[in-house]
Amino acid sequence: MGISLNTVLVVAEAVYGYIGNSTALLADAGHNLSDVLGLVVAWGASIAARRAPSGRFTYGFRTSTILAALANAVFLLVATGAIGWEAILRLREPEPVAGVTVMVVAGIGILINGFTALLFARGRKDDINIEGAYLHMAADAAVSLGVVVSAALIIWTGWLWLDPVTSLVICATILWSTTSLLRGSIDMSMAAAPRGTDLTAIKLFLLERPGVSAIHDLHVWPISTTETALTCHLVMPNGAGDAFLMETAQQLKASYRIGHTTLQVETQPDNGCALAPDDVV
């Protein structure tokens, strides 16, 4: 539904932006087009993530959700660059704007983008991919509001430079909202521990497990935007059974949202494990 509504909005804003000679409305159309592409990518990634592991892809296509989040951020930055450049050119030579037409179309944009943002609001805290879609839609609603305000002021004051200036303000807003998404998606693409993961607490939890005298080679990384994996070597002189391993994995999932745990038990503290030093990966 979100993709269909925003596709219609892109066409309407592009047509009436051209007819009304408004760079702000055309900029909004370009921004909405990047959002449609972003939603398509996010939707495709969510479908791909459900594919079963096979062949070389031992985790399936779950990582595609991370790539989709990164693509969403890149789409936003590219659209922002195009909007900013056009606004600078128009600022040098302001042209008349059909204020009423621009206000009506942008007003419709507020309703559509606001409604679509609400569709993604609930799941945005648990999935960076959904967060990216939510930020797209919320930013679009704010952009459309800015277009409405600038068109009203142009009608009232006749200041034609307000149209390109509004576009530049929109660009600054988009850049600010995209920073967190871009940083988060790049971190996840580089296998950084997901945001909110307390590595110190995880180390302490593992060290306090019965029979564990030391740990090393601890790694925590995302295998999708909603799934986290962990591997670690546990030094346990008395060894460990399946019950210990299963209980540890269950507690890691319950307390730290780590659903894919792999633990290696070593009974000899001085066994010469090549991965024991902290500076070895």
C-alpha positions as CSV (number, residue, x, y, z in Angstrom):
1,M,0.0,0.0,0.0
2,G,2.8,2.4,0.9
3,I,4.5,1.8,-2.4
4,S,1.3,2.4,-4.4
5,L,0.3,5.6,-2.6
6,N,3.8,7.1,-3.0
7,T,4.1,6.2,-6.6
8,V,0.9,8.1,-7.3
9,L,2.2,11.0,-5.3
10,V,5.5,11.1,-7.2
11,V,3.7,11.4,-10.5
12,A,1.3,14.1,-9.2
13,E,4.1,16.2,-7.7
14,A,6.3,15.9,-10.8
15,V,3.5,16.9,-13.1
16,Y,2.2,19.8,-11.0
17,G,5.7,20.8,-9.9
18,Y,6.5,21.3,-13.6
19,I,3.2,23.0,-14.4
20,G,3.5,25.2,-11.3
21,N,7.2,26.0,-11.9
22,S,8.1,25.0,-8.3
23,T,11.6,23.5,-7.5
24,A,10.4,22.8,-4.0
25,L,7.6,20.6,-5.3
26,L,9.8,19.0,-7.9
27,A,12.4,18.4,-5.2
28,D,9.7,16.7,-3.1
29,A,8.8,14.5,-6.1
30,G,12.5,13.5,-6.4
31,H,12.7,12.8,-2.8
32,N,9.5,10.7,-2.9
33,L,10.9,8.8,-5.9
34,S,13.9,7.8,-3.9
35,D,11.5,6.7,-1.1
36,V,9.6,4.5,-3.5
37,L,12.8,2.9,-4.7
38,G,13.9,2.5,-1.1
39,L,10.6,0.8,-0.1
40,V,10.9,-1.6,-3.1
41,V,14.4,-2.5,-2.0
42,A,13.3,-3.0,1.6
43,W,10.3,-5.1,0.5
44,G,12.5,-7.2,-1.8
45,A,15.1,-7.7,1.0
46,S,12.4,-8.8,3.5
47,I,11.3,-11.5,1.0
48,A,14.8,-12.6,0.3
49,A,15.6,-12.9,4.0
50,R,13.0,-15.6,4.3
51,R,14.8,-17.9,1.8
52,A,16.3,-21.0,3.4
53,P,20.1,-21.4,3.5
54,S,21.6,-23.2,0.5
55,G,25.0,-23.7,-1.1
56,R,27.4,-20.9,-0.5
57,F,24.8,-18.8,1.3
58,T,24.9,-20.6,4.7
59,Y,22.9,-17.8,6.3
60,G,20.4,-17.6,3.4
61,F,19.9,-14.0,2.2
62,R,19.3,-12.5,5.6
63,T,22.2,-10.0,5.1
64,S,20.2,-8.5,2.2
65,T,18.1,-6.6,4.8
66,I,21.3,-4.8,5.9
67,L,22.2,-4.0,2.3
68,A,18.7,-2.6,1.8
69,A,19.1,-0.3,4.8
70,L,22.4,1.0,3.3
71,A,20.8,1.4,-0.1
72,N,18.0,3.5,1.5
73,A,20.6,5.8,3.1
74,V,22.4,6.2,-0.3
75,F,19.1,6.9,-2.1
76,L,18.4,9.7,0.3
77,L,21.9,11.2,-0.1
78,V,21.7,11.1,-3.9
79,A,18.3,12.7,-4.0
80,T,19.4,15.4,-1.5
81,G,22.4,16.3,-3.7
82,A,20.2,16.7,-6.8
83,I,17.6,18.8,-4.9
84,G,20.3,21.0,-3.4
85,W,22.0,21.7,-6.8
86,E,18.7,22.6,-8.5
87,A,17.8,24.9,-5.6
88,I,21.1,26.7,-5.8
89,L,20.6,27.3,-9.6
90,R,17.0,28.6,-9.0
91,L,18.2,30.8,-6.1
92,R,20.3,32.7,-8.6
93,E,17.4,33.2,-11.0
94,P,14.0,33.0,-9.1
95,E,10.9,32.3,-11.2
96,P,7.2,32.7,-10.6
97,V,5.5,29.8,-8.7
98,A,1.8,28.7,-8.9
99,G,1.4,28.9,-5.1
100,V,-2.1,27.5,-4.8
101,T,-1.5,24.4,-6.9
102,V,1.8,23.7,-5.0
103,M,0.0,24.0,-1.7
104,V,-2.8,21.6,-2.6
105,V,-0.5,18.9,-4.0
106,A,2.0,19.2,-1.2
107,G,-0.9,19.0,1.3
108,I,-2.0,15.7,-0.2
109,G,1.7,14.7,0.2
110,I,1.6,15.3,3.9
111,L,-1.4,13.0,4.3
112,I,0.0,10.2,2.2
113,N,3.5,10.3,3.7
114,G,2.2,10.7,7.2
115,F,-0.1,7.7,6.8
116,T,2.7,5.6,5.3
117,A,5.1,6.6,8.1
118,L,2.5,5.3,10.7
119,L,2.6,1.9,8.9
120,F,6.3,1.6,9.8
121,A,6.2,3.3,13.2
122,R,5.6,0.3,15.4
123,G,8.6,-1.9,14.2
124,R,11.2,0.9,13.7
125,K,12.9,0.3,17.1
126,D,13.7,-3.3,16.4
127,D,14.7,-3.3,12.7
128,I,17.1,-0.7,11.1
129,N,15.5,-1.6,7.8
130,I,12.1,-0.6,9.0
131,E,13.7,2.4,10.7
132,G,15.0,3.5,7.3
133,A,11.6,3.2,5.7
134,Y,10.0,5.1,8.6
135,L,12.6,7.9,8.3
136,H,12.0,8.2,4.6
137,M,8.3,8.7,5.1
138,A,8.5,11.0,8.1
139,A,11.1,13.1,6.3
140,D,8.8,13.3,3.3
141,A,5.9,14.5,5.4
142,A,8.1,17.2,6.9
143,V,9.3,18.1,3.4
144,S,5.7,18.4,2.1
145,L,4.8,20.6,5.1
146,G,7.8,22.9,4.3
147,V,6.6,23.2,0.7
148,V,3.1,24.2,1.8
149,V,4.4,26.8,4.1
150,S,6.8,28.3,1.5
151,A,4.0,28.4,-1.1
152,A,1.7,30.2,1.3
153,L,4.4,32.8,2.1
154,I,5.1,33.3,-1.6
155,I,1.5,34.0,-2.2
156,W,1.4,36.4,0.7
157,T,4.7,38.2,0.2
158,G,5.7,37.6,-3.5
159,W,9.2,36.6,-2.4
160,L,10.1,34.1,-5.1
161,W,13.4,33.2,-3.5
162,L,11.5,31.4,-0.7
163,D,10.9,28.4,-3.0
164,P,14.6,27.5,-3.6
165,V,15.5,28.4,0.0
166,T,12.8,26.0,1.2
167,S,14.4,23.3,-0.9
168,L,17.8,23.9,0.7
169,V,16.3,23.7,4.2
170,I,14.7,20.5,3.2
171,C,18.1,19.2,2.1
172,A,19.6,20.0,5.5
173,T,16.7,18.2,7.2
174,I,17.1,15.1,5.1
175,L,20.9,15.0,5.7
176,W,20.4,15.3,9.4
177,S,17.8,12.5,9.5
178,T,19.9,10.2,7.3
179,T,23.1,10.4,9.3
180,S,22.0,7.8,11.9
181,L,20.7,5.4,9.3
182,L,23.8,5.6,7.2
183,R,26.1,5.1,10.2
184,G,24.1,2.2,11.5
185,S,23.8,0.4,8.2
186,I,27.6,0.8,7.5
187,D,28.4,-0.5,10.9
188,M,26.2,-3.5,10.4
189,S,27.6,-4.1,6.9
190,M,31.1,-4.3,8.5
191,A,29.8,-6.8,11.1
192,A,29.9,-4.4,14.0
193,A,28.0,-5.4,17.1
194,P,24.4,-4.1,16.8
195,R,23.4,-0.9,18.5
196,G,22.5,-1.5,22.1
197,T,24.6,-4.6,22.4
198,D,26.5,-4.5,25.7
199,L,29.6,-6.5,25.1
200,T,31.0,-6.0,28.6
201,A,27.8,-7.4,30.1
202,I,27.9,-10.4,27.7
203,K,31.5,-11.1,28.7
204,L,30.6,-10.9,32.4
205,F,27.6,-13.2,31.9
206,L,29.8,-15.8,30.2
207,L,32.5,-15.6,32.8
208,E,30.0,-16.1,35.6
209,R,28.5,-19.2,34.1
210,P,29.2,-22.3,36.2
211,G,32.5,-24.0,35.4
212,V,33.8,-21.2,33.2
213,S,37.3,-20.0,34.2
214,A,38.1,-17.8,31.1
215,I,36.8,-16.9,27.7
216,H,38.3,-15.7,24.5
217,D,37.6,-15.1,20.8
218,L,34.2,-13.5,21.5
219,H,32.4,-12.2,18.4
220,V,29.0,-10.6,18.1
221,W,27.6,-9.5,14.8
222,P,24.3,-9.1,12.9
223,I,23.3,-11.6,10.3
224,S,20.3,-9.5,9.4
225,T,18.7,-6.2,10.7
226,T,16.8,-8.2,13.3
227,E,19.0,-11.3,14.0
228,T,22.3,-11.4,16.0
229,A,24.9,-14.1,16.1
230,L,27.6,-14.9,18.7
231,T,30.6,-17.2,18.8
232,C,33.0,-17.6,21.8
233,H,35.6,-20.0,23.2
234,L,34.9,-21.0,26.9
235,V,37.7,-22.5,29.0
236,M,36.1,-25.1,31.2
237,P,38.5,-27.5,32.9
238,N,35.7,-29.9,33.9
239,G,34.0,-29.7,30.5
240,A,30.3,-29.1,29.8
241,G,27.3,-31.0,28.6
242,D,24.5,-30.2,26.2
243,A,22.3,-28.9,29.0
244,F,24.8,-26.2,29.9
245,L,25.2,-25.2,26.2
246,M,21.5,-25.0,25.6
247,E,20.8,-23.1,28.8
248,T,23.5,-20.6,28.0
249,A,22.2,-20.0,24.5
250,Q,18.6,-19.6,25.8
251,Q,19.8,-17.0,28.4
252,L,21.7,-15.1,25.8
253,K,18.6,-14.9,23.6
254,A,16.4,-13.8,26.5
255,S,18.8,-11.2,27.9
256,Y,20.7,-10.0,24.9
257,R,18.5,-10.9,21.9
258,I,21.2,-13.1,20.5
259,G,19.4,-15.9,18.7
260,H,22.3,-17.7,17.0
261,T,24.9,-18.8,19.5
262,T,28.0,-21.0,18.9
263,L,30.2,-22.0,21.9
264,Q,33.4,-23.9,21.8
265,V,34.5,-25.6,25.0
266,E,38.2,-26.0,25.8
267,T,39.2,-28.0,28.9
268,Q,42.9,-27.1,29.0
269,P,43.7,-23.4,29.9
270,D,47.1,-23.6,28.2
271,N,46.1,-25.6,25.1
272,G,47.7,-23.1,22.8
273,C,44.6,-21.9,21.1
274,A,45.7,-19.7,18.2
275,L,42.6,-17.4,18.7
276,A,43.2,-16.8,22.4
277,P,45.1,-13.5,22.2
278,D,42.9,-10.4,22.2
279,D,44.6,-9.0,19.1
280,V,43.8,-12.1,17.0
281,V,40.6,-12.4,14.9
